[in-house]
């Protein structure tokens, strides 16, 4: 039985998932037919596991793999226009080792950051059904449970935002405001006992948003600067205080 309490176990379960046979068939078909620009490249063609630092303080929740992006490369936001906008922002904020993500073995590593999604299979027209989202939801919950150091959850797009709120409510967190509304830069605080998390909403870095100017680089950088500030404060609080030097 696959262990769903570890990120490694969750990854194996995700890749082998068959909860949505119609999506498995769609992704496999895309991988066979391919896009002309990638005709000579192998496609992943399976559910896409999350990617990042297992000790992350920041979790990104996106929508779903792109048919010729993550469904081709097998890693979130890798190999398409959305990733071409996201990874440079992560790099500028210090969360990624490189600004360009092209494939699973390109050397990119995330620092204090973990990227996941509401859906693990590419849906036709990027429009998952409510049932498909419900089928995928347990993986998001399991990843959240496994990331014990989280301080910030960044929700990319309204579907990622709704999945994030459901995840927190499912785990007994109280939200303030009680009914957060999606808007770029909107924030909410989630509390459970002594643990407090910050939720930050952002427009999704889709080509539709970035090409039209709905989401600009400064707007996106502001999201990750805010997250970096929270993470920096958490790191400082966790570090042992330096002993005061004695006068000679």
Phi, psi and omega per residue, in radians:
X1 nan 2.338 -3.096
X2 -1.327 2.329 -3.134
X3 -1.356 2.061 3.115
X4 -1.659 0.207 3.095
X5 -1.664 -0.150 3.110
X6 -2.044 2.649 3.134
X7 -1.128 -0.597 3.100
X8 -1.119 -0.752 3.122
X9 -1.157 -0.700 3.102
X10 -1.090 -0.738 3.134
X11 -1.032 -0.787 3.134
X12 -1.094 -0.713 3.137
X13 -1.154 -0.709 3.132
X14 -1.062 -0.876 -3.072
X15 -1.065 -0.567 -3.112
X16 -1.596 0.017 -3.013
X17 -1.090 2.412 3.078
X18 -2.299 0.492 -3.085
X19 -1.199 -0.424 3.133
X20 -2.153 1.472 -3.089
X21 -0.990 -0.577 -3.135
X22 -1.163 -0.575 3.108
X23 -1.341 -0.650 3.068
X24 -1.062 -0.708 3.137
X25 -1.180 -0.714 -3.132
X26 -1.129 -0.823 -3.112
X27 -1.125 -0.681 3.118
X28 -1.162 -0.656 3.122
X29 -1.157 -0.747 3.079
X30 -1.048 -0.710 -3.129
X31 -1.165 -0.525 3.101
X32 -1.345 -0.803 -3.066
X33 -1.328 -0.673 3.094
X34 1.086 2.902 3.008
X35 -1.663 2.512 -3.051
X36 -0.935 -0.692 -3.117
X37 -1.103 -0.390 -3.100
X38 -2.072 0.459 -3.040
X39 -1.048 -0.509 -3.094
X40 -1.671 0.088 -3.106
X41 -1.823 2.536 3.032
X42 -1.277 2.523 3.076
X43 -1.822 2.524 3.063
X44 -1.138 -1.012 2.997
X45 1.189 0.341 -3.132
X46 -2.315 3.033 3.017
X47 -0.971 2.456 -3.045
X48 -1.726 2.097 3.121
X49 -1.310 2.877 3.094
X50 -1.194 3.025 -3.065
X51 -2.591 2.329 3.033
X52 2.624 -2.886 -3.061
X53 -1.441 2.140 -3.117
X54 -1.197 -0.222 3.076
X55 -1.846 0.389 -3.008
X56 -1.077 2.499 2.973
X57 -1.715 -0.214 -3.134
X58 -2.127 2.264 3.099
X59 -2.071 2.256 3.052
X60 -1.821 2.285 3.110
X61 -2.037 1.906 -3.141
X62 -1.693 -2.848 -3.110
X63 -1.561 -1.278 -3.033
X64 -2.897 2.843 3.070
X65 -1.091 2.570 2.998
X66 -1.413 2.559 -3.063
X67 -1.011 -0.675 -3.113
X68 -1.996 0.204 3.052
X69 -1.835 -1.707 -3.117
X70 -1.120 -0.565 3.089
X71 -1.140 -0.359 3.070
X72 -1.565 -0.774 -3.006
X73 -1.610 -0.411 3.131
X74 1.426 0.271 3.107
X75 -2.422 2.460 -3.073
X76 -0.989 2.399 3.039
X77 0.951 0.598 -3.102
X78 -2.084 2.157 3.053
X79 1.630 0.251 3.077
X80 -2.478 -3.127 -3.049
X81 -1.138 -0.622 3.136
X82 -1.084 -0.793 3.097
X83 -1.158 -0.550 3.093
X84 -1.150 -0.326 3.079
X85 -1.705 -0.585 -3.072
X86 -1.319 -0.893 -3.010
X87 -1.113 -0.653 3.034
X88 -1.049 -0.651 3.113
X89 -1.163 -0.726 3.092
X90 -1.100 -0.694 3.127
X91 -1.145 -0.758 3.135
X92 -1.079 -0.562 -3.115
X93 -1.535 -0.062 3.107
X94 1.559 0.182 -3.116
X95 -1.638 -0.215 -3.140
X96 -2.292 2.526 -3.096
X97 -1.319 -0.436 -3.135
X98 -2.390 2.673 -3.117
X99 -1.529 -0.192 -3.068
X100 -2.075 2.231 3.119
X101 -2.114 2.057 -3.059
X102 -2.061 -0.579 -3.137
X103 -2.786 3.013 -3.027
X104 -1.088 -0.435 -3.074
X105 -1.941 0.531 -3.086
X106 -1.506 0.018 3.092
X107 1.541 -0.055 3.122
X108 -1.193 2.320 3.050
X109 -2.251 2.566 3.099
X110 -1.774 2.478 3.116
X111 -1.992 2.101 3.096
X112 1.048 0.450 -3.055
X113 -2.488 2.511 -3.104
X114 -2.422 2.192 -3.092
X115 -1.884 2.191 3.086
X116 -2.416 -2.932 -3.070
X117 -2.732 2.819 3.070
X118 -1.210 -0.505 3.139
X119 -2.223 2.553 -3.115
X120 -1.897 -0.185 3.064
X121 -1.970 2.575 3.094
X122 -1.238 2.110 3.104
X123 -1.593 2.599 3.075
X124 -0.989 2.355 3.141
X125 1.023 0.343 -3.122
X126 0.985 0.592 -3.097
X127 -2.195 1.531 3.101
X128 -1.224 2.629 3.064
X129 -1.474 2.787 3.079
X130 -0.981 -0.672 -3.132
X131 -1.186 -0.677 3.110
X132 -1.114 -0.688 3.092
X133 -1.128 -0.686 3.102
X134 -1.136 -0.675 3.133
X135 -1.097 -0.597 -3.091
X136 -1.502 -0.347 -2.983
X137 -0.985 -0.674 -3.130
X138 -1.018 -0.503 3.115
X139 -1.200 -0.691 3.100
X140 -1.112 -0.762 3.097
X141 -1.040 -0.775 -3.100
X142 -1.122 -0.706 3.110
X143 -1.141 -0.729 3.101
X144 -1.034 -0.779 -3.140
X145 -1.103 -0.534 -3.081
X146 -1.441 -0.284 -3.104
X147 -1.693 1.526 -2.971
X148 -1.340 -0.245 -3.055
X149 -1.814 0.153 -3.062
X150 -0.981 2.439 3.031
X151 -2.231 -0.436 -3.076
X152 -2.386 2.380 2.981
X153 -2.097 2.105 3.109
X154 -1.795 2.077 -3.118
X155 -1.734 2.079 -3.107
X156 -1.703 1.819 -3.135
X157 1.557 2.866 -3.031
X158 -1.183 -0.610 3.127
X159 -1.191 -0.743 3.052
X160 -1.092 -0.643 3.128
X161 -1.139 -0.835 -3.137
X162 -1.116 -0.676 3.102
X163 -1.133 -0.658 3.121
X164 -1.120 -0.810 -3.141
X165 -1.101 -0.742 3.114
X166 -1.085 -0.721 3.122
X167 -1.026 -0.811 -3.098
X168 -1.204 -0.722 3.113
X169 -1.144 -0.671 3.120
X170 -1.054 -0.565 -3.128
X171 -1.653 0.222 2.993
X172 1.440 0.337 3.121
X173 -1.454 2.447 3.038
X174 -1.606 2.303 -3.075
X175 -1.815 2.476 3.035
X176 -2.344 2.043 0.002
X177 -1.119 2.812 -3.051
X178 -1.125 -0.613 3.131
X179 -2.172 1.383 -3.103
X180 -1.092 2.502 3.107
X181 -1.896 2.457 -3.122
X182 -1.277 2.267 3.017
X183 -2.859 2.604 -3.130
X184 -1.082 2.203 3.140
X185 1.501 -0.069 3.119
X186 -1.131 2.519 -3.122
X187 -2.215 2.678 3.032
X188 -2.521 2.656 3.088
X189 -1.883 2.331 3.105
X190 -2.012 2.218 -3.090
X191 -2.246 2.448 2.999
X192 -2.544 1.906 -3.061
X193 1.073 -2.170 3.141
X194 -1.594 -0.072 -3.106
X195 -1.567 2.367 3.134
X196 -2.313 2.298 3.111
X197 -2.126 2.590 3.047
X198 -1.825 2.240 3.048
X199 -1.804 2.240 3.112
X200 -2.136 2.223 3.106
X201 -1.635 2.507 3.094
X202 -2.488 2.578 2.945
X203 -1.044 2.570 3.106
X204 -1.250 2.446 -3.119
X205 -1.393 0.742 3.093
X206 -1.283 2.747 3.113
X207 -1.027 -0.620 3.120
X208 -1.018 -0.639 -3.140
X209 -1.477 -0.700 -3.061
X210 -1.373 -0.624 3.141
X211 -1.247 -0.455 -3.125
X212 -1.605 -0.120 -3.124
X213 1.468 0.068 3.083
X214 -1.113 -0.629 3.045
X215 -2.126 2.063 -3.141
X216 -1.878 2.899 3.120
X217 -1.020 -0.830 3.116
X218 -1.057 -0.653 3.107
X219 -1.094 -0.753 -3.129
X220 -1.215 -0.748 3.138
X221 -1.056 -0.590 3.137
X222 -1.100 -0.612 3.114
X223 -1.102 -0.818 -3.068
X224 -1.370 -0.452 3.018
X225 -1.147 -0.709 3.103
X226 -1.107 -0.788 3.116
X227 -1.096 -0.729 -3.134
X228 -1.107 -0.615 3.118
X229 -1.152 -0.731 3.119
X230 -1.150 -0.758 3.130
X231 -1.119 -0.719 3.119
X232 -1.061 -0.705 3.101
X233 -1.155 -0.674 3.123
X234 -1.158 -0.700 3.109
X235 -1.097 -0.760 -3.120
X236 -1.113 -0.686 -3.128
X237 -1.207 -0.523 -3.111
X238 -1.449 -0.322 -3.092
X239 -1.394 2.442 3.087
X240 -1.135 2.452 -3.133
X241 -1.187 2.399 3.124
X242 -1.178 2.370 3.091
X243 -1.169 2.410 3.131
X244 -1.237 2.348 -3.127
X245 -1.212 2.391 3.105
X246 -1.419 2.461 3.110
X247 -1.123 2.500 -3.123
X248 -1.362 nan nan
